[in-house]
Amino acid sequence: MPLEISFTIEINGQTGRNFYDSYPTEKEIEKAITDMFPQGYIYDQFAGENIYPIAQVKKVYRLRNMEGIE
């Protein structure tokens, strides 16, 4: 079974929508953070505090060809 290796950026436990063929650059990680946190943080009105982003790059293994699997 041929595997396809890709990377995704996870911010505060939420997996990103984009998959990268190689490890994302620092600019790509910063862009993903600013897409989810445009002001740099989110104010949690119930806790009365700011939530700041924590980014993590995850390695994802996917099957390249699904035809031969039954």
Buried (B, 14 or more C-beta within 10 A) or exposed (E): EEEEEBBBBBBBEEEBEBBBEEEBEEEBBEEBBEEBBEEEEBEEEEEEEEEEBEBEBEEEEEEEEEEEEE
